[in-house]
Amino acid sequence: MESETQVLLLGVVFPLILSIITAILFARILAPLFLKAKENLLARKYTDGYISRSPSPFRKKILAKRLIYLILLTFGLVSSLIMALDLEQWLSPETLCSYEERGLDPRYH
């Protein structure tokens, strides 16, 4: 396997898939098992770990924070993908040659 593809798979794809699987595994399997063990130990009746909350309206501050986090996450993912992928696969030979003739790095233009 090529090193760029290996970095892309091991650095981006596998952690993403494993984190989703872990979240589903914990929420659907481990949390009910923990609650059953807690019920047996403490002799109380718990049905689930859900805490009901009243829905809160959208606040501009929270919306702005989420937007900033989303932008930073996007920049991080794009920068890691730019460094992991080989540009010769995506640029035509003429475009790559014109960048090299001008002395520019094609990753940043």
C-alpha positions, 0 to 999 in steps of 0.5 A: 500500500502506498504511504499516502493511502496508508496515512489516509486510511490509518489517520482519517478513515479508520479512526472515524469508523472506529469512533462511530462504532465505539459510540454505538457500542457504548450507547446500545450495549455497555450502558444497559449492562452497566445499568443492570449491574448498578440495579443489582448492586444497589437494588434500585429500579433504573430503566435507562440512563436518559435524563429528560430535559426541556428543549432550549431555544437556539441562542446566538452565542451557542450557534456562533460557537458551533459555527467556529468549531465547524470551521476549525474542524473543516480546516483541520480535515482539509489540511490533513488531506492536502498533506496526505494526498499526492498532487500529481494524481489531481493536477494535469501535467501542464498545470503541475509543470507551470507551477514548477516553472514559476517556482511555486508549491502547488499545494498552497496555490 
